[in-house]
Amino acid sequence: MSKNLRVLVVDDSALMRKLIPQILARDSEIEVVGTAMDGAFGLKKIEDLRPDVVTLDLEMPRMDGLETLRQITRRFRVPVIVVSALTTEGASSTFKALALGAFDFVAKPRDAASAHMDEIAEDLINKIKVAAKSRIRNAPVLPVLLDRPKPSKLPLRPRREPTKVVAIGISTGGPNALQYLLAQLPGDFPGSIVVVQHMPAGFTEMFSRRLDESCAIDVKEAQSGDLLIAGRALICPGDRHIKVRRMPLGNTVVLSDEARVNGHRPSVDILFRSVAAEFGSRAIGALMTGMGDDGATGLGMMKDAGALTIAQSEESCTVFGMPKAAIERGYAMRVVPLDMMANTLLMQCNPEKIARTAKVSMEM
């Protein structure tokens, strides 16, 4: 098969400029057309080589990755995959990069020797291929998520039993979409939310904190034994699975280290199956932007158990993979654009509003 997908690697590490092209060379559809040692050289090479995708390190001298990304999004229509250091500082920069328009990221192994780079090879290759296809259409436009004013939190949130358990599965494009969604919910949101976002270990704690700072509801990285309470979202930690469990003293989440499902840990299917079994019609399942089909089968199980099932609409997705799989199999009862998702959840989690709406409809 002819090489037809052109990639530029921008990284200040000579080792990474050697290793990333080596692992990408395993795929016959990908051709690394050049490398650059910093952002300034990278911008010049984008202009000269016109790559389909750029991989970008964030920690570079002269012009760092964030400034390089700003320039790329301003001057070129080329998707960027961030290759991020697995550190607290690296995680913070990565989320800023996603808010600035980076397509997705992969985490560098702590030891970036060739054997350890194998750990990210398949993930990087898949994300590059999906990113290249994404440039065919315009990415969904979201409000700028940097520097948003902090919402006012309820000073003392009572531990209320939720009216519904909302299970959300999300992947590529997820950090921005999820922040947009959760920031629209009021602090007294009556549902309890559990989220599986495909993300490596070491990033979800920072991600949860950033979400909590931008939302009126509470958001935290989940721990085994956390209660499902109204007005709170629990984010599954990277490299763990999450399930829900009904208990006499309160409904909780449980984390596990079971084998990967659909190539993922965490897996959306694991969460959705447990929600279907434990809560049935007292639940809502939502599949949002992401590549692959993780969660589609689980959403079907939730539908069969009486839950409302939702898929994000194609035009509002960064990648219409996971929602598409559920829609094509007939498992999504509603297809909802991102800007209507919060209102849909609020309406469905508020029985009084549902009753009032039904009464008005009958009287008309």
N, C-alpha and C positions, 0 to 999 in steps of 0.2 A: 504494500500500500504506500502511496507516495506521501511524503511528509508535507503536511499542509497547515499545521497549526504553529505559528511563529511566536516564540517566547523570548523575552529579554529578562535577564537575571541582574538585579541591582542589589549589591551587597558589598560592604567594605571588607569582609573577610575573604582573603584569597582562598582559604579552604572551602568556604561555602560556594564561592564562584566556580570551584572545581566540582564539588559534590552534587550540587543541585543539577547542573547539566548532565552529570553521569546518571542520576536516577531518572531524569526525564528522557534520556536517550533510550530507555527500556521500551518506551511506547513509540511505535512506528508512525503514529499520527502527529507527533510533536517534534518540532525542530527548534533548538535553542539558537537563535540568530545572533546573539551577542551577550556580553556581560559588561557591567559598569561598576566601578569601585565606590561611587558616591552619587548623590542625587543630581548634581550638576552635569556629570558625564551621562547619567541615565537619561535626562531630558534631551540632551543632544542626540543620543542614540535612538530614542523614540522617534525623534524627528527624521533621522536618517533611515532607520530600519523599518519603521511602521509595523511593530509587532502586534499580534492579536491579543496577547496577555503579557502583563509585567509582574514578576515576583519582586517584592520590595522588602528589604530590611529596614527597620525603623531607627536603629541606633547607628548613625553614620556621621563622620566628620564633615565639615564644610557646609553641606546642606543635608539636614537630617531627613528621615523618612516622612515625617508629617508635613514638612514644608514641600518636599518633593511631591507628595500625594496631592497637596493643594494645587500645585502647578499642573500636575497631570490632569486632574479633573477640570481645571480651567481651560487647558489648551488642547487636550486630546480626548477622543472618545475611545479609551482603551481600559478594560477592566484590570484591577490590581488585586493580586493575592499577597497579603502581608505574611512574611515569614518572621514570626515573633519569638523573642526570647522568653523562656518560661520563668519569668521573675515577676514580682509585684509591679515593678516599674514597667516591665515589658507588657504586662496585662493592661495596665492603665493606658499606655500608649496605643495598644491594639484597639481598645474600645473607642478611643478618640479617632483612630484611623477609620474604623467602621462608620462612625458618625460623619466623617468627612467624605465618605463615599467609596471606601475600599469594598471590594466584592465579598471577600471572605479572608480567613487567615488559617495558617497551620502553625503549630508550635514547634520550634526547634528542639530536638532532644537535648538534654542537659550535656551529654557528651556527643558532640557533632562529628564523631568518627563515621566512616562510611558504613560500618555495620549498624550503627544506631540510626543513621539516616533512612535505613530500610523501613523503620517504624512509621515514617510519614510519607513514604514513596507513593503508595496507592492513593492516599488521601489527597496529596498534592496534585497528582496526575488527574484524578477525577475532578477536582475543583477547577483546574485549569481548563479542562474540556467544557465543563458547564459554563464557566465564565466566558469562554470564547463564543459560545452560542448565545449568551445573554446579550451580547452587544448588538444582536440583530434587531432588538426592540428597545425602546426606551425603558430605563429602570423606573420603578414607581417613585414619585416625588413625595418625600416626607418633609415636614418642617425641620429646620435645623435643631438637632438635639443637644448641641453643645451650649453651655451657658444659659440654659433655661432657668427661670426663677424657681426656687425651691417651693413646693406646695406646702400648705399648712397641714400638719398632722393632727389627728385627734389627740389631745393631751393624755387621756387615759382611755384606751380602747377596751371596752368590756369583752370578755370571752363569750361571744354569742355563738350558739349553734348555727351553722350555715343553712340557708334554705336549699342550696344546691352545691354540689362539688363540681367544679369546672376543671377539666383536664385538658391541657394544651400541649400539643406536640409541634415542634418548630425546629428548623435547621438553618440552611443558608439564607442570609438576609434577616435572620431572626433577631439579633440584638436590637437593631433599630426598630423593627416592626413590633417587637414585644414591648419596648420602651414606649413607643407611640400608643399602643393599646392600653397598657396598664396605667399610663399617665392620664388617660381619659376617665378612669373610674373614680368615683367619689370615695372619700375616706370611710363612709358608712356602707360600702358595698356589701350586700347581704350574703354573697357567695364566698366559698373558700376555693382558692385556685392552686393547682399543682401543675408545674411546668417541667417538661423534658425539652431542653434545648441541647442539640448536639454540640458539645463543646469539650475540649480536653480538660483533664484534671489540672487544677491550678488556676483556672480562669473564672470558674463559676462563683467563687466567693467575692471577688472584685466586681463581677457582673451584678451579683445580687445587691451589693452595697450601692452601686451606681443607680440601679433601678429604685432602691428604697429612697434614695435622695431626691429622685425626680417624680415620685408618686405620692398621692395622698393615702393610698393603702399601704400596709406594711409589706415589705418584701425581704425574705431572708433565704440563705442557702439552707436547704433542708438537712435535718439530722434525724436519725431514727428516733421515733417517739414524739416528734413534733405533732401537736394537735391540729386538726383541721378546724379552723375557726373562721368566722366571717370577717371579711376585710383584710385578709392576709393571703399573700402568694408565696408558695414554697418552690424554690428552684432546685432541681435535682443536681447534686454535685457531679462534676465530670468523672467519668470512669466508674460510676456506680449505677445500679438500677434502682428505681423507686416504685413502691407499691403502696396502696392504701389498705387500711384494715379497720374494720368496725370493732370497737372494744367497749366493754361495759362502762369504763370510766372516761370514755372520750374516744372519738375516731382519730386515728393517727396515720402517719406515713412510716414506712419501713424501708431502709436501704439494704441492698445486697450486692454481692460480688459474683453473681451467677455469670455464666458464659455470655458472650455477645449474642445479640439477636439482630438479624438483618445486617450484620456487620457493625452494630452499634452497641455501645454501653456508655451512657444510658440509651435504652430503646423506648420509643413511644409505645410500641405494641405492648410491652410489659406493663406500663402504666395503665393504658386503656383497658386491657383485659382485667386487671384487678379492680378498676373502677366499675366496669360492667358487672362483675361478680358481686361486689360489695354494696353498690349503691343503685344500680339499675336505673329506674326512671327518675331518681333524685339527682341525676348527673347530667352534665353537658360535656360533649367532647368537641374539641376544635383542632383541626389540622391546618397549620399555617405554612408559610413559605418554606421551601426546602427541597433538596434534590433527593431522588430515590423514592421508595414506597413505604418506608417505616411508618407504622401507625395506621395504614389503610385497613389491614385485617382487624386490628383492635377497634377501630372506629365502627366496623361492621358488627362486632360483638356488642359494642355499646348500643348501637341502633336496635339490635335484636333484643337487648335487655330493657328497652323502653326509654333510653336516654335520647335527648335531642343531639343531633350530630351536625356539625358545621364544617364547611371547607372555605378557606380564603379564596376570593375570586382571582382569576388569572391576571387581570390587568393590574392588580395591587400587589402581586407577588414578585419578589426578586427572582425566584426560581419556582416555576409551577410544576413541581414534581410530586411531592407528597399529597397536596390537595387534589391534583389531577388523578392520581391513582385511586383515591377514595371516591371521587366523583364518577370515574369510569366504571367502577364496580357497583355503583348504586348505593354506596354507604353514607353519602352526605345528604342529609335531608334539606339543608339550606346551603346556598353559596352566597357568601357575604363579603363585600369589599372591606378592606382594612379600616377605612374611616367610619364604617357602620358597625364594626365588630363590638366595640365597647357598649354601644346603645343596645345591641341585640342581647348581650350578656346581662346587662342591667335589667332589661325588660323581663328576660326569662328567669332571673333570680329573684324577682320581686313579685310574689304571688298577688299582692294587692293591685299592682299595675296591670297584670294579666287579667284579673277579674274585672277591673274597670273597663279595660279595652274590649273585653268580650261583651260586657253589658251594653256599651255604646254601639257595638256592631249589631247586636240583636235589636236595639231600639231604632236603628236606621232603616 
